[in-house]
């Protein structure tokens, strides 16, 4: 009985040893032999892995390459579209304001200069009117209506000096006619001028203003020139 049990134990031990060799030793040798029997596959795998490592492929290599390309493109965009600094914007605003002030100052100077020259033209032509009409009366010629020509001439010459000259012509003409009309009205009130006389003067003043506006707007003063005005005093 003991011999039978001992023999059975030996047989089981041998069988288990063979199975263990088949699982561990044999399997490992078969795998290694299969690898060595097909060198092309191993070389292809190793080559592809080397290529991946050299080219930086895979998950990590691809991410590094894409990030570097993005940073490069962003730097190019920054170089192509530089933004003006705050100082440059302030300098530009100050420069524009200075240019505007200079332009307005020049315009104001020209206006004042034109106004002064226009006033001189009005004064000189008024003196000319007084001299000419007085001489016409001495020569026995009619001076009636001659003043309208000189009104138009004075305003025309003044308006040639630009906006300032035109403004001077209008102001002087309006003030002169308003003053003289008011003066005549005062004389009418105190009885020194009749109502008919005042009405005639007011109508004549309106015609003077018509000639003034004609000259201010660049109209030809010869429209109001009478025949008895000497040729040397033509426009």
C-alpha positions, 0 to 999 in steps of 0.5 A: 500500500505504501509503495503504491502511494509512493509510486503515484506521487512520483508520477504526479511529480513528473507530470507536473514538472513537464506541465510547468516547463511547457507553461513557462520555459517552453513558452518563453523559448517559443516567443523568442524563437518567433521573434528571431525567426521574423527579423523583418517585423522586428526591424520594421517596428524598431525603425518606425519607433526610431523614426517617430523618436527622431521626427518628434512624432506621436502625441508629445512630438506633435503637440510640441510642433503645433505649439511652436508653429502657433507661437511663430505665427502669432509673433509674425502677426504682432510684427505686421500690425504694431499698435501705436503707443499712448505717447504717439496718440497724445502727440498726434492729438496735440499736433492736430490741435496745434494745426487747427489753432494755426489755421484758425489764427491765419483765418482770423488775421486774414479776416481782420486784414480784409476788414481794415482794407474794406473800411479804407476802400469805403472811406476813400470812395466816399471822399471821391463821391463828395469831390466828384459830385461837387465838381459836377455841380460846379460844371453845371452837370446834374449830380442826381443819382450819382451817389448810387454809383459810388455806393455800389463802387465803394461796396464792390471794392471793399468786398474784393478783400474777402469776407472781412472786407465784405463784412466791413462794407455791410456794417458801414453801409448799414450804420450810415443809412440807419444813422442818417434815417434816424437823424432825419426822423428826429428832424421830422419830429421837431418839425424841421423836416416835413413828413413828405420830405422824410418819406422821400429821404427814406425811399432814397435811403432804400435805393442806396441800400440796394446799390450797397447790396449790389456792390457787396455781392460783386455786381458791376457798379456801372449799373448805377453810373450816370452820364455826367460822371467823368470817365476818369471816375469810372470803375 
